[in-house]
Amino acid sequence: MSVSKRVYFKLAGVAAALAMGTTASLSALAVDITGAGATFPYAVYTKWADAYQAATGNKVNYQGIGSSGGVKQIRAKTVDFGGSDAPVKEAILDEVGLVQVPTVMGGVTIVTNIPGIESGQLKLDGATAADIFRGAITKWNDPAIAKLNPGVALPDLTITVSHRSDGSGTTYAFTHYLAKQSLAFQRDVGAGNTVNWPANAVGGKGNPGVAANVQKIRGTIGYVDIADAMKNNMNFVALKNKAGNYIVPSQASVADAAAGADFKVKGLAPDLLDQSHKNAWPITSATYMLAYEKGTDAARQKGVVDFFSWSLNNGQKMATDLGFVALPANVVKMVEAEMKKIK
């Protein structure tokens, strides 16, 4: 064999070895991460995870177990990130050493199953909705509802309230909105992830469980996130907002509500409820990711940051297509800056 051929094969061998070493290094850098929590973002997180795996080869597994479960799991360090629709209080973030950032926005909608009443036809204001959900109004033809709906043929039908049976950030946002509208609701039911629902109420697990109850029980009213409501083609209530306008929930009305919010607070969690924009949907909320500021596994910590950074920059259309509302561009920059704390 000539000297030139020997040199060629030697160089080829070195190149192959380097290529194999690079592949091994990339494989070693690949890390699978797990998350659990709020059911509201489940559809978008799993969509992002599929696209992220296709682009990077890294796997993300997210389980929708409810916001309370997500907070419990991240505090117990059994997952790499938690999901919660109810923002964690600043004192707890500091105490546990958690970083909290919003990922997408949405709205909690009021949905009904009333024979003869089409989507958007029924109007409610906050006080009347609160009286329905605390059990003070029990018939659909109650004078308080009829006063808001002149000319609408309201049936003499018993109202059934459908609510979340699990600890839920959707419940947190919804009950805090109703508590703002009614001191009686705050007194009788309360505001939080779990509350004291009235006797005429039935529980369902997750947003899908509430939606299923509303769809199968005549006379039912319930609350689900806008993405689930749109997916199930449910009948919306037109709700009176702070500006005095009756609004049907939509991605546009959620975006209008978020437009006036100041995200420059600890955990990037402003109060998005009952915003003053003329077209604002009154029960607008964000969903949040929680991770440890200082974790024990650097690769997994980096995996969390990489996944959400990739998703926020590449997955906005996916979120919109699923019925969610993307974070404003300036908020995405704030989220990326906050995630730099995750080490």
C-alpha positions, 0 to 999 in steps of 0.5 A: 500500500502506498504512503498516500493511501496509508495516510488517507485511511489513517485520517479516515479512521480518525474522522470516524472516531471523532464522529463516533465520539461526537455522537456519544457526547450528544447522546450523553447530553440528551436528557429526559425530563418529567413534569406534573400538575395543572390539567389546563396546559396538558394539551399544549405541553404534550404538543410541545413535547412531541415537537421538541422531541422531533427537533432535539431527540429529548423526551418530556413527559407531563402528567395532568394531575391538577395544580395542587398535585403539581405543587406537591410533586415539585416540592417533594422533588419527584418531578423536574418541573411542576405545573400550576394555574394558581400562582404560588405565593412569594413567601413559599417561592422564597422558602422552598427556592422555586422559580416560577414563570408563566408559559401560556394564558387562557380563560376560565369560561362559564358553560351551560347545558340549557335546552333551547339556549344557544352559546352566547345567548344567556347573559350573566353578571358577576354577582348573579353568577356568584349567586348561582354557584353558591346555590342561592339561585336554583332555577333557570327562570329565577327573576335575577336571571330573567332580569338580565335576559329580557325576551329569552325563554328561560326554562323552569329547570333546576340548576346543577352546578358542575365543579372540579373534584380535585385541587385545581388552579382553574377553581382557584382563578374562578372562585377568586373572580366570584369572590371579588363579585360577591362577599356572600360567595366568599363567605359561603363557598370561599376562594382557592384550589378547593372550596365548599361547593353547595349541595346542588353541585357535582364534581368532575376530575380535571377540566374534562370531567367538568365538561363531561358533566355539563354535556350529559346533565340537563340544566347544568352550569360549570366552569372549564378553561377556554381550550377545553370548552372550544374543543368540546364545542360547549355553550358559553355564557356572555359575562359582563366585564368591568367596563360594563360589556357582555363578553363571550370568551375568546382568544382575543378577549383573553389577550385584551385582558392580559394587555394591561397587566403588569408582569413585573412582579415576583413569580411573574404572576399579576392579577389578570382577573376583571381587567378594565379593557372594554373587550377584556374577558373577566376570568383571564389567567395564566398557567405557570411552570415551577422548578428549583432554583438550585437543583441536584441534577444539572442536566435535568435543570438544563433540560427544563430550561431548554424545553421551555425556552424552545417551546416559547420561541417555537411553539406559539402557533401550536398553543394558539391552534389549541385554543391557548393565548401566547404570552406577549413578546416582552413577557417571553423575554422576561420569562427567559431572563427569570429561567436563567436562575434555574441552575 
